[in-house]
């Protein structure tokens, strides 16, 4: 029988911190990094993967999940109304059963936003199914302080009480633009002096997209482009994977548009709405983030890494990496070994 773990308490409270500490200790072994990030590596009998928790300002945390539980996994939660969580599922599926809302799935490409009201329910992962996601966790009250001078008025305008229940189960199209900056957070693996600043910047971008999306949904604003249909969102979500699979001979925007059954204009506008950046910029960043990971975690020569991430030569890769990171691949690797 699958054990049911328990999480309860107000955001930032001693009670909630204690339940999280007990939960992580029961499923994983922890390693702390120099920037405060704690990597919880699942115990072999529990499953495979990690949960990384990075503390930021105003009591917020970035939590990145890359886990597969051997025998399934269940967590029961009880949170008061001030709990804030904005979560994007990059891949996989997590089942959510909430006492008032009902049952739903947080699946690949979806974004979930907790309402400003008490929540109680159960999340469940099927045995062996990989779940990759990133979450911004904190409190609605802390969000007001965090945004002071940077959009607190906008938060008041949308009013957390207007957060639809469908947003909680990942079904609100208003939250689709949030996925872009959150996915950048998930993919970002490089260690550098500016790492926390980068994470803060993506947090602010995600919050801005959340505010804009909810405000437009409430006002009925229209930017001239029809709202994306579900099948268009699904097609756009396949674009990064297609570019990665064909990275040695990337398809053009016209080819991507044909494969997605939409016009180039619709593809580019829709992709930017979902990911917060142009198609090829997103692909370039993904390739270079993967390269940074390989530089740190392997001893592969530069030519092999260049080929792995889609560059025709080590020199082309070195030029692109230096422009993006401000240092050469070799120096980047030496600084982290």
N, C-alpha and C positions, 0 to 999 in steps of 0.2 A: 504494500500500500504506500502511495506517495506521501511523504511527509509534507505537512502544510506549515510553512514558516509564517511568522507574524511580524507586522510592522504597524506601529501605532504611535500617535503623538503629534503635537504641533510642530511645524517647520522650525528647525533650529533649537528645539527644546531638548533638555537633558533626557527626557523620556524617549523621544524619537531617536536621538543619537545613540542611546543605549540599545534600542532594538535593532538599529542598523548594525552596530558593532557586533552584537550577538549573531545576527543573520550572516554577516560576512565571515565571521570566525567559524561558523558551522559549515560553510560550503567551500572556503578558499583559504589560501595562504597569502599574506600581504607583504608587499615590498614597497617602501616609500622612496620617492624620487626627490631630487634636490629642490624642485619647485613646489613641493607639497603634494604632488600627485601620488596617490596610493593605488598600486595595481594589485587587485585581488585575483590571484590565479586559482581557478577551480581545482579542488582536490581530485585526483584520478577517479575515485569512486563516485564522485558527483557528476563529472563530465569533463569537457575540454573547453578552454578559452579563458578570457579575462573580463573583469569589470574594472574600469579605470575611473577614479574619482579625483577631479581637480578642483580645489577650492578657489573661488574668485571673490570679488568684493561683495559687500552687503549681504553676506550669508548665502550667496549662490554657489552652486556646484555644477560642473560639467561632468556628466556620467556617460561613459562610452561602454556599450555592451558588445561583446563578440563571443557568444557562448553557445554551447550545445550540451544539454543535460542528458545524461545517460538514461535515467529512468523517468524522465518527465520532471516537472518542477512546478510547485504551486506556492504562492505567497498571498496571504490574507492581509488586507490593509484597512486601517481605520484612521482617517485624517479629518481634522477640523476644517472649517471653511477657508482658512487663510493659506492652505497649502497650494503652492504653484508648481506646476510641472508642464513643460513643453517638450514633447518627445517625438522624434522622427525615426520611423523604422526604415532602415536602409535596405535590409534583406531579411527574409524569413517571416515569421508570424508569431504574435503573442495574443492569446485569448484574454478578454477582459469581461468579467461578470460583475456588474455594479448593482447594488441593492435597489436604487431608484431608476437607473437608466435602462438596465437590461443587459443583454449580452452582445458583444461585438468582437471584431478582430482588428488589431493594429498590424497591418500587413505592409509589404514592401511599397515604399513611396508615400505612405500615409503619415499624417501629423496629428497628434493628439494634444489637446489643451485642457487641463483640469479646470473645472468651474470654481467660482468663489462661493463655495457652500460645502458643508460636510459631505465626505464621500466614504463609502464603505463597500468593500467587495473583494474579489479574488482575481489574480492574474495567473495564467497557466501556460506552460510551454510543453509541447509534445516531446516525447522521448526522441533524442537524436536530431531534432530539427535545429539548425543553426539560426540564431537570432542576432542580428547586427542592428544596433540602434544607438542614438545619442540623445541625451536628455539634459535640459536645463532645469534644475531643481532649486527651489527656494520658497519664498512666501510672496503673496500678493502685496502685503504691506512693505516688504523689502523691495519689491519692484518699484513702488512709488518713490522710495528713497534713491534707488539706483538710477531712476530716470529723471530725478530732479534736475531741471535745467536742460534736459535732453528729450523732453516729450512727456513729462508728467501730465501736462494738460491734455494731451491726446489720450492718455490712459483714462482720465476722468471722462473724456468725451465718449469713448466706446463703452465705458462702464463694465467692469468684470461681470456684473449681474446679467449682462446681455450675452455672455458666452453661451452659445447654444449647446444643448446636450449632445448634438451630433458631433461637435468639436471634440468632446471627451472620448468618443469611440473612433476618432480618426476619419469621420465622414464629411467634414466641412470643406468645401472647395475654397472658402475664404482663407484657409491656412496653407494652401498649396505652395505659395511663394516662400513660406518659411523653410521649406525643405532644402533649398539651395544652400544658404549659409550653415544650416545644421549639418548637411552632408559634408561640407568643407571641414567642419569640426571633427567629424568622424574620420575623415581621410587623413587629417593632419597628424603626422607621426614624428616629424623632425624635432630634435631637441636643440634649442638655441636660446640666446639671451632674450630674444623677442617672442618666445613661445607664448607666454601668458598674455602679452599684449595682442598677439594674433588671435588668441582665443577670446579675449575680451571684445575685439573688433567684430568677430563673427557672432558673438552673443548679442551685441548691439544691433547688428544687421538683421538677425533673426527677430528681435523684438520690434524693430522698425517694420519688417514685413508683416509681423503679426498685427501690429496696430493699423497699418494701411489696409490689410486684408479685411479685418473686422469692421473698420470704419466704412470702407467701400461697401461691404455686405449690408451694413446697417442703413446706409444712405442711398443705396441703389446706384452708386456712381458707375459710369461706364467710360472706359478709355477709348472707345471706338472699336475695340476688338470684342467679338462675342466671347462669352465665358467658355472655357475649355470643357468639352464633354468628357465623360469618364473614359471613353475609348481613346480620345486624344491624349489624355494624361497618361494612360497605360502605354501608348505608343512612344510618347516623349520619354518616359521612364526607361524605355529600352535603348534609347540613343547612346547613353554613356557606355553601356555594355557592348553595343555594336562597334563603337569607335575603338574600344579597348581590344576587342577580338581582332579587329582589322587594323591595328595600330601601325603595322609595317607598310600598309598601303591604305591610308584612311580614306573613306568615301567622302565625296564632296557634299556640300549642303544640299545641292539638287538631288543627289543620290539618296541622302538621308531622308529628304522630304518625300521622295517616291516610295521609299521603303516604309515610311510612316503614313502614307496615304493622305498627305496634306501638302499645301503649297509651301514654298521656301519661306515666305513671309509669316505664314502661320506657324511653321516650325520654329523660326528664330524668335518670334514674339512669345510663343508658348514656352519655349525652353528658358528664356530669360525670366519669364514670370515664375516658373517652377524653381529654377536654380539660382537666380539672381545674377547671372552672367551669361555672356555669349557661349554658343555651343563649343567652339574650338578652344576658347579660354578655359572652360571647364575641363576639357580633355587634356590640355597642356598641363594644368595644375595637377590633375590626377596622375599623369605620367611622372612628373617631377617629384610628387610626394612618394610615389612608389620607388623611384630611384633613391630618394633620401633614406627610405627604410632599408633598401638593399645595401646601401653604403655602410650603414651602421650594423646591420644584422648578418652580413655575409663578408667573405673576403674575395668576392668575385672581382676580376679585373674590370677596368672601366669599359672596355669594348663589349664585354658580356652584358654589363648593366645597361649600356647604351642600347644594345640590340633588344634586350628584354623589355625596355620601356618605349621602343618604337623609333629610336633614332638610327639614321643610316650609318653614322660613324661616331667614334668617341669624341672627335673634335666638335662636331655639331652638338652633341649632348653636353660637352663641357661648356660651350658658349651659352647654351640655353640655361643650364644650371647656374652658371655664374651670374647671368642677368637676373634670374629669379631669386637667388639666395644671397647674392653679394659676395660669394666666395667660390673657389673652385671645388669640384667634387673631392679631390685629394685632400685639400685642407679641411673640408667638412668632415671627412672620415677620420683624419688624424685628431681633430678636436674632440671626437666622441669615443676614442679608443684609449 
